[in-house]
Amino acid sequence: MPKTDKNETRLRVHRRIRRRVAGDSERPRLAVYRSLAHIYAQVIDDRAGRTIVAASSNDKEASTNGGNVAGAKEIGKLIAERAKEKGVKKVVFDRGGYLYH
């Protein structure tokens, strides 16, 4: 049996999730990515093919500069504020193939 790479497995799971999870203008998709140094979040309308709002730990408004738990909390608040300004009340969470617990 060939050995699979962790990332290959994650990408396969991600593609399976994305078949079911899609955002529209009423309930867009919230995609979160965490690198070693930063955290990024986007609210995406898949039907229109555009990003509605985005936030990251690189933003000037973010007082934190990292992908740790404190940074994630702040980016979560920032993306929520920006989404409310655009009229987004509900989102579909896209975990991107990563475990969410």
For each residue, the residues with C-beta under 8 A, 3 or more apart:
1:
2:
3:
4: 8 9
5: 8 9
6: 9 10
7: 10 11
8: 4 5 11 12
9: 4 5 6 12 13
10: 6 7 13 14 96 97 98
11: 7 8 14 15 97
12: 8 9 15 16 97
13: 9 10 16 17 97
14: 10 11 17 18 96 97
15: 11 12 18 19 97
16: 12 13 19 20
17: 13 14 20 21 94 95 96 97
18: 14 15 21 22 94
19: 15 16
20: 16 17
21: 17 18 29 92 93 94
22: 18 29 46 47 92
23: 27 28 29 30 43 44 45 46 47 91 92 94
24: 27 28 45 46 47
25: 28 45 47 48
26: 90
27: 23 24 90 91 92
28: 23 24 25 43 44 45 46 52 88 91 92
29: 21 22 23 43 44 45 46 91 92 93 94
30: 23 41 42 43 44 79 91 92 93 94
31: 41 42 44 94 96
32: 39 40 41 93 94 95 96
33: 39 40 41 96
34: 38 39 40 67 72
35: 38 39 40 67
36: 67
37: 66 67
38: 34 35 56 57 58 65 66 67 71
39: 32 33 34 35 56 57 66 67 71 72 75
40: 32 33 34 35 54 55 56 57 75
41: 30 31 32 33 54 55 56 75 76 79
42: 30 31 51 53 54
43: 23 28 29 30 51 52 53 54 79 82 83 86 88 91
44: 23 28 29 30 31 50 51 52
45: 23 24 25 28 29 48 49 50 51 52
46: 22 23 24 28 29 49
47: 22 23 24 25
48: 25 45
49: 45 46
50: 44 45
51: 42 43 44 45 54
52: 28 43 44 45 83 86 88
53: 42 43 79 82 83 85 86 88
54: 40 41 42 43 51 79 82
55: 40 41 59 62 75 78 79 82
56: 38 39 40 41 59 62 75
57: 38 39 40 62 64 65 66 67 71 74 75
58: 38 62 65
59: 55 56 62 78
60:
61: 78
62: 55 56 57 58 59 65 71 74 75 78
63: 74
64: 57 68 70 71 74 75
65: 38 57 58 62 71
66: 37 38 39 57 70 71
67: 34 35 36 37 38 39 57 71 72
68: 64 71 72
69: 72 73
70: 64 66 73 74
71: 38 39 57 62 64 65 66 67 68 74 75
72: 34 39 67 68 69 75 76
73: 69 70 76 77
74: 57 62 63 64 70 71 77 78
75: 39 40 41 55 56 57 62 64 71 72 78 79
76: 41 72 73 79 80
77: 73 74 80 81
78: 55 59 61 62 74 75 81 82
79: 30 41 43 53 54 55 75 76 82 83
80: 76 77 83 84
81: 77 78 84 85
82: 43 53 54 55 78 79 85 86
83: 43 52 53 79 80 86 88 91
84: 80 81 87 88 89
85: 53 81 82
86: 43 52 53 82 83
87: 84
88: 28 43 52 53 83 84 91
89: 84
90: 26 27
91: 23 27 28 29 30 43 83 88
92: 21 22 23 27 28 29 30
93: 21 29 30 32 100
94: 17 18 21 23 29 30 31 32
95: 17 32 98 99 100
96: 10 14 17 31 32 33
97: 10 11 12 13 14 15 17
98: 10 95
99: 95
100: 93 95
101:
